[in-house]
């Protein structure tokens, strides 16, 4: 998280922390508080990116082995 916050301070426009244990994605945008996304809630992206993503879609692409 430290690196993500550092990047946001220095011009990065978007950062995510993906938490497979809680099936959630924390989205960081400059000058805003982080927001947590789960399920079918559409994730906020940069305005110039026109795509609709949800945590359910992203987690369905990831193959996570729980051994």
N, C-alpha and C positions, 0 to 999 in steps of 0.2 A: 504494500500500500504506500510505503514511503516513496518508492520510485514513481508510482502513478501520480501522487500529489506533486512531486518535484516536476514531472513533465507538464502537468496542468499549469503550474506557476510559470513555466517557460515556453508557453505557446501551444501545447497540445490541446486539441479541441474536444477529445472524447477519450474516456477510459472505462474499461469494464473489469470487474472481478467476478469470475464465474465460480460458483460454489456448488459442485455436484452433490455434496452431502445434503444440502438443503434445497436443491433444485431451484436455485435463485441466481440472479445476476444483479450485481450492484453497479449502477451506472454513475459515472462521475463526469460532470460538465464544468467548464470554468465558471467561477463566481456563483456556483450553486451548491446546495447541499446534495449529497449523494441520494439516490433513490433506488429502492429495491423492487425488482420485477420478478414475478412468478407466474406460472401457468400460461394463460393466453393473453396476458396484458401486453400490448404493443410497446416495444422498447424505444425510448427516445434516441434519436440519432442526430447527426449534424444536419442542419437544414438543407444543405446541398445534396444530401444522399436521399434519394427517393426510393425507399424500400421499407417494407413492413416486416419486422421480425418479432417473434415472441420467444420467451424462454423455452416453452414446449418444443418449438421448432429446433432451436439450437441444441437442446439436450437430446433430441431424437437423432441428430447428426453425430453426436459424440458416442463413442463406444467406451463405456467405463466398466472395467472388470472389478466386481466386488468379490474378492476371494476370502 
